[in-house]
Amino acid sequence: MQKNIKPLGENVLVKLLKADSKTKSGIVLPETAETDRPQEGKVVAIGESEKIKVKKNQVVIFAKYSGSEIKLAGEEFLILKAEDILAVVE
């Protein structure tokens, strides 16, 4: 069953992006080494507020412990307040 989520107000729905599993020097990191959730995600949906400065499909960086985690169809998402989005990755 497909569920569509539409954030309300100044909220943004973000799909979490996986952190790199390999260091720059080529060392492969196991999943157990991941201690923090990623702080980067792709905007999936936005609320109807005019204060929101991001657009759908943009990759954003957000505050470390912000948002509410939800799981849909086995994928992890966050519902964030627009003010918790710190930057857009270009």
LUMSEMI-849032 format. One record per residue: chain; y, z negated, x of N, C-alpha, C, CB in turn. Coordinates in pm, whole numbers, plus 50000, padded with zeros to 5 digits. Glycine has a CB too. Example, Ala and Ser with C-alpha at 12.3 -4.5 7.8 and 13.67 -1.06 7.14 Angstrom:
BEGIN
+-----+-------+-------+-------+-------+-------+-------+-------+-------+-------+-------+-------+-------+
! mol !   n.y !   n.z !   n.x !  ca.y !  ca.z !  ca.x !   c.y !   c.z !   c.x !  cb.y !  cb.z !  cb.x !
+-----+-------+-------+-------+-------+-------+-------+-------+-------+-------+-------+-------+-------+
!   A ! 49431 ! 49220 ! 51319 ! 49550 ! 49220 ! 51230 ! 49670 ! 49220 ! 51320 ! 49553 ! 49095 ! 51131 !
!   A ! 49775 ! 49292 ! 51285 ! 49894 ! 49286 ! 51367 ! 50003 ! 49213 ! 51290 ! 49940 ! 49428 ! 51408 !
+-----+-------+-------+-------+-------+-------+-------+-------+-------+-------+-------+-------+-------+
This chain:
BEGIN
+-----+-------+-------+-------+-------+-------+-------+-------+-------+-------+-------+-------+-------+
! mol !   n.y !   n.z !   n.x !  ca.y !  ca.z !  ca.x !   c.y !   c.z !   c.x !  cb.y !  cb.z !  cb.x !
+-----+-------+-------+-------+-------+-------+-------+-------+-------+-------+-------+-------+-------+
!   A ! 49881 ! 50000 ! 50084 ! 50000 ! 50000 ! 50000 ! 50125 ! 50000 ! 50089 ! 50000 ! 49877 ! 49904 !
!   A ! 50211 ! 50098 ! 50071 ! 50334 ! 50112 ! 50148 ! 50443 ! 50023 ! 50088 ! 50380 ! 50260 ! 50152 !
!   A ! 50504 ! 49941 ! 50172 ! 50615 ! 49856 ! 50127 ! 50742 ! 49902 ! 50193 ! 50588 ! 49706 ! 50158 !
!   A ! 50847 ! 49916 ! 50117 ! 50979 ! 49949 ! 50171 ! 51064 ! 49825 ! 50165 ! 51046 ! 50067 ! 50093 !
!   A ! 51131 ! 49795 ! 50274 ! 51218 ! 49678 ! 50279 ! 51360 ! 49725 ! 50299 ! 51175 ! 49580 ! 50393 !
!   A ! 51449 ! 49679 ! 50214 ! 51591 ! 49711 ! 50222 ! 51666 ! 49581 ! 50248 ! 51642 ! 49781 ! 50091 !
!   A ! 51720 ! 49563 ! 50370 ! 51797 ! 49441 ! 50399 ! 51920 ! 49431 ! 50308 ! 51839 ! 49438 ! 50547 !
!   A ! 51958 ! 49311 ! 50277 ! 52074 ! 49287 ! 50193 ! 52193 ! 49244 ! 50277 ! 52043 ! 49182 ! 50086 !
!   A ! 52313 ! 49270 ! 50227 ! 52435 ! 49224 ! 50294 ! 52450 ! 49275 ! 50435 ! 52439 ! 49075 ! 50296 !
!   A ! 52474 ! 49182 ! 50529 ! 52497 ! 49216 ! 50669 ! 52369 ! 49205 ! 50752 ! 52604 ! 49126 ! 50728 !
!   A ! 52254 ! 49223 ! 50690 ! 52126 ! 49213 ! 50761 ! 52076 ! 49350 ! 50805 ! 52022 ! 49146 ! 50674 !
!   A ! 51998 ! 49350 ! 50914 ! 51943 ! 49472 ! 50972 ! 51793 ! 49450 ! 50996 ! 52017 ! 49510 ! 51105 !
!   A ! 51711 ! 49547 ! 50960 ! 51567 ! 49542 ! 50986 ! 51539 ! 49617 ! 51115 ! 51486 ! 49602 ! 50868 !
!   A ! 51477 ! 49549 ! 51211 ! 51453 ! 49604 ! 51345 ! 51304 ! 49597 ! 51376 ! 51535 ! 49528 ! 51453 !
!   A ! 51248 ! 49708 ! 51425 ! 51109 ! 49710 ! 51471 ! 51110 ! 49671 ! 51618 ! 51042 ! 49851 ! 51450 !
!   A ! 51033 ! 49568 ! 51652 ! 51029 ! 49521 ! 51790 ! 50964 ! 49625 ! 51880 ! 50954 ! 49388 ! 51800 !
!   A ! 51023 ! 49644 ! 51998 ! 50967 ! 49734 ! 52098 ! 50887 ! 49651 ! 52197 ! 51079 ! 49816 ! 52170 !
!   A ! 50775 ! 49703 ! 52238 ! 50688 ! 49632 ! 52332 ! 50754 ! 49627 ! 52470 ! 50549 ! 49700 ! 52341 !
!   A ! 50738 ! 49513 ! 52537 ! 50788 ! 49499 ! 52674 ! 50696 ! 49578 ! 52767 ! 50794 ! 49348 ! 52717 !
!   A ! 50750 ! 49619 ! 52880 ! 50670 ! 49693 ! 52978 ! 50552 ! 49608 ! 53023 ! 50756 ! 49734 ! 53100 !
!   A ! 50436 ! 49670 ! 53033 ! 50317 ! 49599 ! 53079 ! 50292 ! 49623 ! 53227 ! 50196 ! 49642 ! 52997 !
!   A ! 50390 ! 49685 ! 53294 ! 50376 ! 49713 ! 53437 ! 50510 ! 49683 ! 53505 ! 50332 ! 49862 ! 53461 !
!   A ! 50503 ! 49619 ! 53622 ! 50625 ! 49591 ! 53697 ! 50672 ! 49716 ! 53767 ! 50603 ! 49477 ! 53798 !
!   A ! 50793 ! 49712 ! 53823 ! 50846 ! 49828 ! 53895 ! 50761 ! 49864 ! 54017 ! 50989 ! 49800 ! 53940 !
!   A ! 50696 ! 49764 ! 54075 ! 50612 ! 49790 ! 54192 ! 50471 ! 49839 ! 54155 ! 50602 ! 49665 ! 54276 !
!   A ! 50441 ! 49847 ! 54023 ! 50314 ! 49902 ! 53979 ! 50208 ! 49800 ! 53941 ! 50261 ! 49987 ! 54084 !
!   A ! 50242 ! 49672 ! 53943 ! 50145 ! 49569 ! 53905 ! 50133 ! 49565 ! 53753 ! 50188 ! 49429 ! 53960 !
!   A ! 50010 ! 49575 ! 53703 ! 49985 ! 49572 ! 53559 ! 49978 ! 49427 ! 53513 ! 49853 ! 49648 ! 53523 !
!   A ! 50058 ! 49395 ! 53410 ! 50061 ! 49259 ! 53357 ! 49970 ! 49248 ! 53235 ! 50205 ! 49219 ! 53321 !
!   A ! 49887 ! 49145 ! 53229 ! 49804 ! 49126 ! 53110 ! 49889 ! 49077 ! 52993 ! 49690 ! 49028 ! 53138 !
!   A ! 49838 ! 49095 ! 52870 ! 49912 ! 49051 ! 52752 ! 49936 ! 48900 ! 52752 ! 49838 ! 49090 ! 52626 !
!   A ! 49847 ! 48825 ! 52816 ! 49863 ! 48679 ! 52821 ! 49982 ! 48637 ! 52906 ! 49738 ! 48614 ! 52874 !
!   A ! 50033 ! 48726 ! 52990 ! 50149 ! 48695 ! 53075 ! 50280 ! 48705 ! 52998 ! 50152 ! 48788 ! 53194 !
!   A ! 50276 ! 48767 ! 52882 ! 50397 ! 48781 ! 52801 ! 50427 ! 48649 ! 52732 ! 50382 ! 48895 ! 52697 !
!   A ! 50534 ! 48583 ! 52773 ! 50568 ! 48453 ! 52718 ! 50677 ! 48462 ! 52612 ! 50611 ! 48359 ! 52828 !
!   A ! 50766 ! 48555 ! 52625 ! 50877 ! 48568 ! 52531 ! 50862 ! 48695 ! 52450 ! 51012 ! 48567 ! 52604 !
!   A ! 50914 ! 48692 ! 52328 ! 50913 ! 48814 ! 52250 ! 51022 ! 48906 ! 52304 ! 50934 ! 48784 ! 52098 !
!   A ! 51008 ! 49036 ! 52281 ! 51110 ! 49129 ! 52330 ! 51245 ! 49104 ! 52265 ! 51066 ! 49274 ! 52305 !
!   A ! 51352 ! 49142 ! 52335 ! 51487 ! 49130 ! 52281 ! 51544 ! 49268 ! 52252 ! 51578 ! 49054 ! 52378 !
!   A ! 51456 ! 49365 ! 52238 ! 51498 ! 49503 ! 52215 ! 51418 ! 49558 ! 52097 ! 51477 ! 49590 ! 52343 !
!   A ! 51486 ! 49635 ! 52013 ! 51417 ! 49693 ! 51898 ! 51489 ! 49816 ! 51846 ! 51403 ! 49590 ! 51789 !
!   A ! 51419 ! 49885 ! 51755 ! 51474 ! 50006 ! 51694 ! 51513 ! 49975 ! 51550 ! 51371 ! 50122 ! 51699 !
!   A ! 51635 ! 50012 ! 51511 ! 51685 ! 49986 ! 51377 ! 51608 ! 50073 ! 51277 ! 51837 ! 50013 ! 51368 !
!   A ! 51547 ! 50008 ! 51178 ! 51468 ! 50077 ! 51077 ! 51547 ! 50091 ! 50948 ! 51335 ! 50001 ! 51051 !
!   A ! 51623 ! 49987 ! 50911 ! 51702 ! 49990 ! 50788 ! 51821 ! 49895 ! 50804 ! 51615 ! 49951 ! 50664 !
!   A ! 51928 ! 49925 ! 50732 ! 52048 ! 49840 ! 50737 ! 52092 ! 49803 ! 50597 ! 52162 ! 49912 ! 50812 !
!   A ! 52160 ! 49688 ! 50588 ! 52216 ! 49644 ! 50461 ! 52336 ! 49730 ! 50422 ! 52256 ! 49496 ! 50469 !
!   A ! 52394 ! 49696 ! 50309 ! 52501 ! 49780 ! 50256 ! 52642 ! 49738 ! 50299 ! 52494 ! 49780 ! 50107 !
!   A ! 52654 ! 49639 ! 50387 ! 52785 ! 49590 ! 50431 ! 52854 ! 49692 ! 50522 ! 52770 ! 49457 ! 50503 !
!   A ! 52985 ! 49702 ! 50508 ! 53064 ! 49791 ! 50593 ! 53086 ! 49731 ! 50732 ! 53199 ! 49821 ! 50528 !
!   A ! 53053 ! 49603 ! 50751 ! 53071 ! 49536 ! 50880 ! 52962 ! 49573 ! 50981 ! 53073 ! 49385 ! 50861 !
!   A ! 52856 ! 49635 ! 50936 ! 52746 ! 49671 ! 51025 ! 52785 ! 49793 ! 51107 ! 52615 ! 49698 ! 50944 !
!   A ! 52777 ! 49780 ! 51240 ! 52822 ! 49885 ! 51330 ! 52708 ! 49970 ! 51387 ! 52899 ! 49825 ! 51443 !
!   A ! 52584 ! 49939 ! 51353 ! 52470 ! 50017 ! 51405 ! 52419 ! 50112 ! 51298 ! 52356 ! 49923 ! 51453 !
!   A ! 52343 ! 50211 ! 51344 ! 52287 ! 50311 ! 51254 ! 52135 ! 50311 ! 51267 ! 52345 ! 50452 ! 51283 !
!   A ! 52070 ! 50366 ! 51168 ! 51925 ! 50378 ! 51168 ! 51880 ! 50458 ! 51292 ! 51876 ! 50446 ! 51037 !
!   A ! 51767 ! 50418 ! 51350 ! 51704 ! 50480 ! 51467 ! 51770 ! 50447 ! 51600 ! 51702 ! 50627 ! 51449 !
!   A ! 51878 ! 50368 ! 51603 ! 51936 ! 50326 ! 51729 ! 51852 ! 50214 ! 51790 ! 52083 ! 50281 ! 51710 !
!   A ! 51844 ! 50211 ! 51922 ! 51778 ! 50101 ! 51993 ! 51884 ! 49998 ! 52025 ! 51704 ! 50152 ! 52123 !
!   A ! 51856 ! 49871 ! 51990 ! 51954 ! 49765 ! 52007 ! 51895 ! 49649 ! 52086 ! 52006 ! 49716 ! 51872 !
!   A ! 51983 ! 49570 ! 52144 ! 51947 ! 49445 ! 52210 ! 52007 ! 49334 ! 52126 ! 51999 ! 49440 ! 52361 !
!   A ! 51927 ! 49230 ! 52100 ! 51972 ! 49122 ! 52013 ! 51954 ! 48987 ! 52080 ! 51896 ! 49125 ! 51880 !
!   A ! 52019 ! 48885 ! 52024 ! 52013 ! 48749 ! 52078 ! 51869 ! 48700 ! 52081 ! 52102 ! 48653 ! 51995 !
!   A ! 51837 ! 48621 ! 52182 ! 51699 ! 48582 ! 52213 ! 51623 ! 48517 ! 52096 ! 51700 ! 48487 ! 52328 !
!   A ! 51676 ! 48417 ! 52034 ! 51602 ! 48345 ! 51929 ! 51657 ! 48373 ! 51789 ! 51606 ! 48195 ! 51956 !
!   A ! 51707 ! 48493 ! 51768 ! 51768 ! 48525 ! 51640 ! 51668 ! 48592 ! 51545 ! 51890 ! 48616 ! 51661 !
!   A ! 51704 ! 48593 ! 51420 ! 51627 ! 48668 ! 51322 ! 51506 ! 48598 ! 51266 ! 51585 ! 48794 ! 51381 !
!   A ! 51450 ! 48660 ! 51163 ! 51328 ! 48613 ! 51098 ! 51219 ! 48716 ! 51121 ! 51351 ! 48588 ! 50945 !
!   A ! 51108 ! 48671 ! 51177 ! 50997 ! 48761 ! 51207 ! 50917 ! 48790 ! 51080 ! 50906 ! 48701 ! 51315 !
!   A ! 50879 ! 48916 ! 51063 ! 50790 ! 48954 ! 50954 ! 50689 ! 49055 ! 51010 ! 50869 ! 49014 ! 50832 !
!   A ! 50575 ! 49065 ! 50944 ! 50472 ! 49159 ! 50986 ! 50439 ! 49247 ! 50867 ! 50344 ! 49084 ! 51039 !
!   A ! 50445 ! 49379 ! 50888 ! 50413 ! 49477 ! 50784 ! 50316 ! 49578 ! 50842 ! 50541 ! 49547 ! 50730 !
!   A ! 50207 ! 49600 ! 50775 ! 50107 ! 49699 ! 50819 ! 50070 ! 49683 ! 50966 ! 50160 ! 49841 ! 50795 !
!   A ! 50058 ! 49559 ! 51010 ! 50018 ! 49531 ! 51148 ! 50127 ! 49547 ! 51253 ! 49908 ! 49619 ! 51182 !
!   A ! 50250 ! 49578 ! 51211 ! 50361 ! 49593 ! 51306 ! 50459 ! 49478 ! 51288 ! 50432 ! 49729 ! 51285 !
!   A ! 50524 ! 49442 ! 51399 ! 50619 ! 49330 ! 51397 ! 50762 ! 49380 ! 51380 ! 50606 ! 49248 ! 51526 !
!   A ! 50834 ! 49313 ! 51290 ! 50973 ! 49344 ! 51262 ! 51055 ! 49216 ! 51265 ! 50988 ! 49416 ! 51126 !
!   A ! 51185 ! 49232 ! 51277 ! 51280 ! 49121 ! 51263 ! 51385 ! 49159 ! 51161 ! 51345 ! 49085 ! 51400 !
!   A ! 51425 ! 49062 ! 51082 ! 51544 ! 49079 ! 50998 ! 51653 ! 49000 ! 51068 ! 51520 ! 49031 ! 50847 !
!   A ! 51754 ! 49072 ! 51116 ! 51863 ! 49012 ! 51194 ! 51994 ! 49017 ! 51118 ! 51878 ! 49083 ! 51328 !
!   A ! 52081 ! 48921 ! 51146 ! 52219 ! 48930 ! 51100 ! 52289 ! 49027 ! 51193 ! 52291 ! 48789 ! 51098 !
!   A ! 52379 ! 49107 ! 51142 ! 52450 ! 49206 ! 51223 ! 52518 ! 49142 ! 51344 ! 52553 ! 49281 ! 51138 !
!   A ! 52567 ! 49021 ! 51330 ! 52636 ! 48953 ! 51440 ! 52542 ! 48914 ! 51554 ! 52706 ! 48828 ! 51387 !
!   A ! 52411 ! 48912 ! 51530 ! 52314 ! 48880 ! 51635 ! 52280 ! 49000 ! 51722 ! 52188 ! 48824 ! 51574 !
!   A ! 52325 ! 49119 ! 51682 ! 52303 ! 49238 ! 51763 ! 52410 ! 49243 ! 51871 ! 52305 ! 49368 ! 51676 !
!   A ! 52367 ! 49244 ! 51996 ! 52460 ! 49232 ! 52108 ! 52502 ! 49366 ! 52165 ! 52398 ! 49150 ! 52217 !
!   A ! 52413 ! 49467 ! 52163 ! 52445 ! 49595 ! 52226 ! 52356 ! 49705 ! 52170 ! 52430 ! 49585 ! 52379 !
!   A ! 52403 ! 49829 ! 52190 ! 52326 ! 49948 ! 52155 ! 52284 ! 50012 ! 52287 ! 52409 ! 50050 ! 52064 !
!   A ! 52156 ! 50049 ! 52299 ! 52106 ! 50115 ! 52418 ! 52123 ! 50265 ! 52400 ! 51956 ! 50079 ! 52445 !
!   A ! 52191 ! 50330 ! 52494 ! 52216 ! 50475 ! 52483 ! 52141 ! 50550 ! 52590 ! 52365 ! 50507 ! 52494 !
+-----+-------+-------+-------+-------+-------+-------+-------+-------+-------+-------+-------+-------+
